[in-house]
Amino acid sequence: RMLTTCGRVFRRVCALSRPAKRKITMSYVPEEKGCEYTAHYKIYYRGPNGVAISPFHDIPLYANAEKTVLNMVVEVPRWSNAKMEINKMDTLNPVKQDVKKGKLRFVHNCFPHHGYIFNYGALPQTWENPNHRDANTGCLGDNDPLDVCEIGYRVLKRGEVRQVKTLGLFALIDEGETDWKVLAIDVTDPQADLLNDIEDVEKRMPGLLSAIHEWFKIYKMPAGNSPNKFAFGGKPKNKAFADAIIREANQFWEQLIMGKVQGEKTSLVNTTVEGSPFRVNKYEAEGTVAEGFTHGPPGAIDPSVDTWYYVDRDAVAAVKDE
């Protein structure tokens, strides 16, 4: 019995220590401007040829011809609190920290969680159409790129572009809007070949899906909000369903970038999308990046960001998923 157990442990250690093979190389370089944790901090991007690009519009959704691997723009590394996101309104859509009521936004730590419990980011060239009422949720889109939760073992770096594969998704209903949360894993993760659909996540990472569900349900409660709701009774949908939602969001983005539909408070400036009326030349794009503040040391973070909040579990239980 001891030998059998040791054998299992040895195989597990080998699997985690085995050097990961990078299957796909994508060259998108983040360029920081201003000082982190200040209102002037921005992350711009350059494409493979060094030209400034929009991470929303110019980085392709799919990283391979088979459309089985997707690009993910990492906005928030796991365990961190600063709510960074692709800014829809700014020209070239740099990643910057969200501001709420005039203050830089840091998500609260809802016990027993600290910061985000996954690597959080966005899928480029996707858009949740605020004029489209989803047949599954009965709610309109939230006017943002699709969010993605990467569940691999690495803590990814803010601003990097990683290649991931989908495993499923949750349907969060946030303030009456559909806010899909795609679940994915980095294709170079040691477990990537073992995780191919949502049931594999529950099998190999027991407890993770319920933790993600809880995290999204309670993370706004310390600010005085009610618990969030989910569609489908709070259960995650499988990979096939997720892939269909992603394709639809990509189609909505195509309509947006071609000027066939209007997006509220959204900059559509890009440097690579053929036929887009919002495409600009590299000199115009470079001028936008040059306007940014010189990159410097990070600003101070108030120690209160590390505070743990204890939510009312009875209040959480009273709010049923749809």
C-alpha positions, 0 to 999 in steps of 0.5 A: 500500500505504501509503495502504491501511494508513493507511486501516485505521489511520484507520478503527481510530482513528475507531472507538475515538474515536467517542463511545459511545452509552449505550443504556440508563440504569440508576440504581444508586448505590454508597455507600461505608462505612469505609476501602478496604483495611480490614476495615470497608470496604463498598459498599452500594447505592441504587436509582432511588428512593434506597432501600437495596437488595441488589446480589445480590437487588434489581438485576435481571439483565436491563437491557432487556425483550428480555433481551439486555442484563444488569446487571453489578456491578463488583467488581474493576477491571482491573489491580487486586489487591484481591479484592472481592466481593458478600458473601453473608452480610452483610445487603443483601450489600454489596461488601467485600474477601474475607478469607482466614486472617484477612487481606484478600485480594489476588490474586497477580501471576502473570508476565506478568499484573498483577492481574486482566486483565479487569474482574471482577464478578457478575451479580445475581439469579443463583445457582450452586446448591450442591445441583445437579450440572451435567450438563456438568461433573458438579460442584455449584454454588459457592453464589455469583452468576455471575461475569462478565469484562468485556473492553472497553477501559475500566477500570471503577470498583469498585461501578458497575453496567454494562450488558453483553452476553454473548459466551460462558463458561468452565467453571472447576472450582474445588476440585471445584465448578462456577464459571462465568466469563461473558465479556461486553462493555459495551454502550457499548464501541466494539467492542460491535456487532462482538462478538456471539459467542465466535468474534468475540472470537478474531477481533478480540482474538486471544490474549485467550481463551487469556490468560484461560484461563491466568490462571484456571488459574494465579492460585492457584498462588503460594499453594501451590495446584495449577493449576485445571482447566476443563471442555470441555478448557479451551475457551470455550462460545458465547453460546447456551450462556452464555445458557442457563446464565444463565437457569438460574442466574436460576431457581435464584436465584428459588427461593432468594429465594422460600424454596423452597430453602435457601442456606448462609450467605446473607442473602436480605434485599431491599427490592424482590422481590415475594412474597419472605418476606425482603423488608424495608421501607426503614426496616429497610434504611436502619438496616443502611446507617447501621450502617456506618463513616464513609467515609474515606481508604484504608488502606495496601497492603503493597508486596508486593502488587506482587510478580511470581510465576513459576509452574512451567510444567511443573506447569501443563502436567501438569494437563490440563483435563477 
